[in-house]
Amino acid sequence: MSKLPIKIQIGVRDSWDNDDAPVQKAISNLKETVGIRVTVNPEWPLLHTELGSFYADKATFVPSIAASVEACCSALSTLADDEANAEWADTLLERTESHIRIFVEPGPPNKKA
């Protein structure tokens, strides 16, 4: 990770690796809700290579990605915790083989209409 800009390294430390970071709390909450292991291991160098040019202020790079993962985990927790979605939650747990892995990858650029 030392090849990353210092602001991104600080962002990973403060906004991702920190146990008190909102994203870590959301991941932990998802683990508690579904009762199985949940892992998210962003490849920061790859993400920086693909997306870094969209962030003029590198200090916003990791917090933006962390916020996206936090939103994903929170949405999954809400869905899994709602009795109306019990069948969906059961199917999710059957297909995960006791481990949810969330991948963070850059997608194709949005096309302007």
Secondary structure, DSSP 8 states (H G I E B T S, - for coil): -TTS-HHHHHHIIIIII-TTSHHHHHHHHHHHHH-SEEEE---HHHHHHHHGGG-SSGGGHHHHHHHHHHHHHHHHHHHHH-GGGHHHHHHHHHHHTTEEEE-----------
